[in-house]
Amino acid sequence: MKKILIVGAGFSGAVVANTLAKTGKYIIEIVDERNHIGGNCHTERDSVTDVMVHKYGPHIFHTSNEKVWNYVNSFGNLRPFVNRVKSIYKNQVYSMPINLHTINQFYGKSFGPEEAKKWIETQGDSSITDPKTFEEQAKKFVGEKLYKAFFYGYTKKQWGTEPRNLPASILKRLPVRFNYDDNYYNDVYQGIPEEGYTAIIQKMLEHPNINVSLGKLFLSEEDNKSVYNHVFYTGPIDAYFSFRFGRLGYRTVYFKEYRGEGDFQGNAVINYADEDVAYTRVHEHKHFTPWENHSKTIYFEEYSKETEASDIPYYPKRLDKDLEILKKYESEVSKLENVTFLGRLATYRYLDMHHIIEEALVVAENFLAKDGHA
C-alpha cells in the first residue's frame, strides 16, 4: 500500500485522511505540532464548569452545501444553532448584523422595510462609485454614522490599522437586512456538534490505516520524500519554505478567561464596537449548547494583535506586500511533485469550516481519480 503523510490534524487533514483510508489502498500518517487534534476547531469540556469550550474562539458550522452538511453529520449529530450576535456601542446593545431593528433603534425611528431602504440610501456616500477600501465600502453601503458606530472601532481593533488601509473585500461579506432577521448567517444549514468538533474529527480519524502523531513538527518535504508517496500539507505556506521570502502577515487573537455562577451576558457572542474598549468581543460558551444546562459559566474576552513567530496565525491580512510574497511561494509550490497544499494556512485565504471541508473532499477525490482509485 502507498504511504501518505498529512501535515495537520484539523478538518482539512482529517477529511483527506478519512477519504483515502476508506479505499483501503493507503497507509496514512498524520503529524500535528499541537498536543490535540482539531486545529483551531478544537473543543473540550471545561473541568470546572463542564461547559463545552471552543478553545480557539467561537465556531458555528454553517453551509448551504447539502453534501458538506450530510458529510459532517455522518460523523456526529449537529444540533440546530442560530448565531444571534449583539454589539455594544456607547452603552447601548444593538442587534447584528445590521437589520431593521438595528436601524430603527439607532436612529430612533419606526421604519418599515421600504422606508428603511430609502433612509439608508440617503445616509450612504453617493460620491463613492467604486469603493477600494473598507472605509469607502462602509460609507457607501451604510453611511458615516453606522460605519462609525459598528465598524470603525471594531475593525481598527481587529486588524490593528485604520480601516482606510484595508481592502473593501473584507466588508463585502457582511450583510445588511431590511427585516427583523437577526440570524448572523444566511446559509440553509446551521448547527453545532452535540459533542463538540473534536469528537467529529476523532471519528473521521478512527481507521486502522490512519496513525496520528501529536506534538510532532513537520521538518521539510526533503526529509520525507523518500518515505512517503504523497504529502498533503495544511500548515503555513511560508513555514514550509522556512520563510525564505519573508513571513506572510496575519492577525492573531488571544483570550482572557473568566468563570462565574449563573449566566454572565445572556448570549453566545457580544461585540464591543467602541474603540476605547480593548477587546473586540466576549463569548460565553454555555450559550453555544442551549440543549445543555449548567449552573456555572465560563466566558472569554477576545483581543486581537499582530502575529509573532510564537503565535498561532488566525486571519490572513492579504495586504499588497503579502500578496507579493505569496506569489513567490506559490511559484515554489508549482515546482513541487507529490505535494498538495490545502486549507486556510497553506493557501493563505480566509476560509470558513464548510469551505475547508468542501475543498478537502474535492482534493481527496481528485487525488484518488488521478491515482486510479476513483
C-alpha positions in Angstrom: 0.0 0.0 0.0 1.1 3.6 -0.7 2.2 5.7 2.2 0.7 9.2 2.7 1.8 11.9 5.0 -0.7 14.5 6.1 0.6 17.6 8.0 -2.1 19.0 10.3 -4.9 17.2 12.1 -7.6 19.9 11.5 -10.6 19.5 9.2 -8.5 19.6 6.0 -6.2 16.8 7.1 -8.9 14.7 8.7 -11.2 14.8 5.6 -8.4 13.8 3.3 -7.3 11.1 5.6 -10.8 9.7 6.0 -11.5 9.7 2.3 -8.2 8.0 1.4 -8.3 5.5 4.2 -11.8 4.2 3.2 -10.3 2.9 0.0 -8.1 0.5 1.9 -5.2 1.4 -0.5 -3.2 3.8 1.7 -1.3 3.9 5.0 -1.7 7.4 6.4 0.5 9.1 8.9 -0.8 12.4 10.3 1.5 14.7 12.2 0.5 17.8 14.2 2.7 20.1 16.3 -0.1 20.7 18.8 -1.0 18.1 21.5 -4.5 17.7 20.3 -6.4 17.1 17.1 -8.9 19.5 15.6 -6.7 22.5 14.8 -8.4 25.8 15.7 -11.8 24.0 15.8 -10.7 22.0 18.9 -13.3 21.7 21.6 -13.1 20.3 25.1 -15.1 20.3 28.3 -14.0 22.8 31.0 -13.1 20.8 34.1 -14.7 23.3 36.4 -18.0 24.2 34.7 -18.4 21.2 32.5 -19.2 23.6 29.6 -18.0 22.6 26.1 -15.4 25.2 25.2 -14.2 26.3 21.7 -10.6 26.6 22.7 -9.6 28.9 19.8 -12.7 31.1 19.7 -16.3 30.5 18.5 -17.0 28.1 15.6 -20.6 27.9 14.3 -21.0 25.5 11.4 -23.0 26.9 8.5 -23.3 25.9 4.9 -25.8 25.8 2.0 -24.0 22.8 0.5 -26.1 19.7 1.3 -23.2 17.3 0.5 -21.0 19.0 3.1 -23.7 19.2 5.7 -24.6 15.5 5.3 -20.9 14.5 5.3 -20.2 16.3 8.7 -23.4 14.8 10.2 -22.3 11.3 9.3 -19.6 11.6 12.0 -21.8 13.2 14.7 -25.1 15.0 15.3 -25.1 18.7 14.6 -27.8 20.4 16.7 -29.6 23.4 15.2 -28.0 26.7 16.4 -28.7 30.3 15.3 -25.9 32.8 15.9 -27.6 36.0 17.1 -24.7 38.4 17.7 -25.2 41.6 19.7 -23.0 44.7 19.6 -22.5 47.2 22.3 -21.8 50.8 21.3 -21.9 53.7 23.7 -23.5 51.6 26.4 -26.4 50.5 24.1 -26.9 46.9 22.9 -27.7 46.5 19.2 -28.6 43.6 17.0 -26.0 42.4 14.4 -25.7 42.1 11.5 -27.4 45.5 10.9 -31.1 44.8 10.4 -34.4 46.7 10.6 -34.3 46.6 14.4 -30.7 48.0 14.5 -31.6 50.8 12.1 -34.8 51.8 14.0 -33.1 51.6 17.4 -30.0 53.6 16.2 -31.9 56.4 14.6 -34.9 56.4 17.0 -37.3 55.6 14.1 -40.1 53.0 13.4 -39.4 52.4 9.7 -40.9 49.7 7.7 -38.6 47.8 5.2 -39.0 50.2 2.2 -38.7 53.3 4.4 -35.5 51.9 5.9 -34.0 51.2 2.5 -34.7 54.7 1.3 -33.3 56.1 4.6 -30.1 54.2 4.3 -29.7 55.3 0.7 -29.8 58.9 1.9 -27.1 58.1 4.5 -24.7 56.4 2.1 -22.0 58.4 0.4 -23.1 58.6 -3.3 -19.9 60.2 -4.3 -18.1 56.9 -3.8 -18.7 55.0 -7.0 -16.0 52.3 -6.9 -15.0 51.7 -3.3 -11.5 50.4 -3.0 -11.1 50.4 0.8 -13.0 49.1 3.8 -13.9 52.6 4.8 -15.1 53.6 1.4 -17.2 50.5 1.1 -18.8 51.0 4.5 -19.6 54.7 3.9 -21.1 53.9 0.5 -23.0 50.9 2.0 -24.5 52.3 5.3 -23.2 55.8 5.7 -20.9 57.6 8.1 -22.9 57.2 11.3 -23.5 53.4 11.1 -19.9 52.9 9.9 -18.5 54.8 12.9 -20.8 53.0 15.3 -20.4 49.4 14.3 -17.4 49.0 12.0 -14.8 51.7 12.7 -13.7 50.9 16.2 -14.2 47.1 16.0 -12.3 46.9 12.7 -9.5 49.0 13.9 -9.0 46.8 16.9 -9.4 43.6 14.9 -6.9 44.4 12.2 -4.6 46.8 14.0 -4.9 49.6 11.4 -7.2 52.3 10.1 -10.0 50.8 8.1 -9.0 53.0 5.2 -5.9 50.8 4.9 -7.9 47.6 4.4 -9.4 46.3 1.2 -13.1 46.7 0.6 -13.5 42.9 0.1 -13.3 42.4 3.9 -16.7 44.2 4.3 -18.5 42.8 1.3 -19.4 39.6 3.2 -21.2 41.5 6.0 -25.0 41.7 5.3 -27.5 44.5 5.9 -31.1 43.4 6.2 -34.3 45.4 5.9 -36.3 43.0 8.1 -36.0 41.8 11.7 -34.0 38.7 10.9 -31.0 38.7 13.3 -29.6 35.4 12.2 -25.9 36.2 11.6 -25.7 33.8 8.7 -27.7 33.3 5.5 -26.9 29.6 5.0 -29.6 26.9 4.8 -27.9 24.6 7.3 -26.6 25.9 10.7 -25.6 24.0 13.7 -23.0 22.9 16.4 -21.9 19.3 17.0 -23.7 17.9 20.1 -20.4 16.6 21.4 -18.1 19.3 20.0 -15.9 19.5 16.9 -13.1 17.4 18.2 -15.4 14.4 18.6 -16.4 14.8 14.9 -12.7 14.8 13.8 -11.9 11.9 16.1 -14.4 9.8 14.3 -13.0 10.8 11.0 -9.6 9.5 12.1 -10.8 6.2 13.5 -9.5 3.9 10.9 -6.8 1.2 11.2 -4.9 2.7 8.3 -4.6 6.1 10.0 -2.0 6.9 12.6 -1.8 10.3 14.3 1.3 11.6 16.0 0.7 14.7 18.1 3.4 17.2 19.3 5.4 16.4 16.3 6.9 19.1 14.0 7.0 18.6 10.2 10.5 19.3 9.1 10.5 19.5 5.3 9.5 17.8 2.2 13.1 16.9 1.6 13.2 14.8 4.8 10.1 12.8 3.8 10.1 12.4 0.0 11.8 9.1 0.2 9.4 7.8 2.8 6.0 8.8 1.5 4.4 8.6 -1.9 2.5 11.9 -1.3 2.3 14.7 1.2 -0.8 16.7 2.0 0.3 19.9 3.7 -2.1 22.1 5.7 0.4 24.3 7.6 1.5 27.8 6.8 2.8 28.1 3.3 5.7 30.4 4.3 6.8 28.0 7.1 7.0 25.1 4.6 9.8 27.0 2.8 11.4 28.2 6.0 10.2 31.8 5.4 12.8 32.2 2.6 10.9 35.1 1.1 9.7 36.5 4.4 6.7 36.0 6.7 3.2 36.5 5.5 1.1 38.9 7.5 -1.6 37.5 9.9 -3.6 38.8 12.8 -4.0 36.5 15.7 -6.2 36.6 18.8 -5.8 35.8 22.4 -8.2 35.4 25.2 -8.7 36.3 28.9 -10.7 33.6 30.7 -13.3 34.1 33.4 -15.6 31.8 35.3 -18.7 32.6 37.4 -22.0 31.4 38.6 -25.2 31.5 36.5 -25.3 33.5 33.3 -22.8 36.3 32.6 -24.1 38.0 29.4 -27.2 36.1 28.2 -25.8 35.5 24.7 -23.1 33.5 23.0 -21.3 36.4 21.4 -21.4 40.2 22.1 -19.2 42.6 20.1 -17.7 45.7 21.7 -17.6 48.3 19.0 -16.2 51.2 21.0 -12.5 51.9 20.2 -11.7 52.6 23.8 -12.7 49.0 24.9 -9.5 47.0 24.4 -11.2 43.7 23.5 -13.3 43.0 20.4 -15.9 40.7 21.8 -16.9 38.4 24.7 -18.1 34.9 24.1 -19.9 32.8 26.7 -19.6 29.2 25.7 -22.6 27.7 27.6 -24.8 29.5 25.1 -23.3 27.5 22.2 -25.0 24.4 23.6 -28.5 25.6 24.6 -29.6 21.9 24.9 -27.3 21.6 28.0 -27.9 23.1 31.5 -25.0 24.5 33.5 -25.2 26.3 36.9 -21.7 27.7 36.3 -20.3 29.6 33.3 -17.1 30.3 31.5 -16.5 33.3 29.2 -13.7 34.9 27.4 -12.6 38.4 26.4 -11.1 38.3 22.9 -8.2 40.5 21.9 -6.5 40.9 18.5 -2.8 41.5 17.8 -0.1 41.1 15.2 1.1 37.6 14.8 4.6 37.0 16.1 6.7 33.9 15.5 5.4 32.1 18.6 1.7 32.9 17.9 -1.0 30.9 16.1 -1.9 32.7 12.9 -5.7 33.3 12.5 -6.6 35.8 9.9 -4.5 36.4 6.7 -4.1 40.1 6.2 -3.5 39.8 2.4 -2.2 43.3 2.0 -0.4 44.2 -1.2 3.0 43.3 0.3 1.7 40.0 1.5 0.3 39.1 -1.9 3.7 39.9 -3.5 5.4 37.4 -1.1 2.6 34.9 -1.7 3.3 34.9 -5.4 6.9 33.8 -4.7 5.8 31.0 -2.5 3.1 29.8 -5.0 5.8 29.7 -7.7 7.8 27.4 -5.5 4.7 25.2 -4.8 4.2 24.8 -8.6 7.6 23.2 -8.9 7.0 20.5 -6.3 5.9 17.0 -7.1 3.8 14.8 -4.9 2.9 17.6 -2.5 -0.6 19.1 -2.2 -1.2 22.4 -0.3 -4.7 22.8 1.1 -6.6 24.7 3.8 -6.5 28.2 5.2 -2.8 28.4 6.1 -1.4 26.5 3.2 -3.3 28.6 0.6 -3.3 31.9 2.7 -7.0 32.5 2.3 -9.8 33.2 4.8 -11.9 30.0 4.8 -14.9 29.0 6.9 -15.2 25.4 8.0 -17.6 24.4 5.3 -15.2 25.8 2.6 -12.4 23.9 4.1 -14.3 20.6 4.2 -15.6 21.1 0.6 -12.1 21.9 -0.6 -10.7 18.8 1.2 -13.3 16.5 -0.3 -12.6 17.8 -3.8 -8.8 17.5 -3.3 -9.1 13.9 -2.0 -11.5 12.8 -4.8 -9.2 14.3 -7.4 -6.2 12.6 -5.9 -8.0 9.2 -5.9 -9.1 9.7 -9.5 -5.6 10.6 -10.6 -4.2 7.6 -8.6 -6.6 5.2 -10.2 -8.9 4.7 -7.2 -11.9 6.8 -8.1 
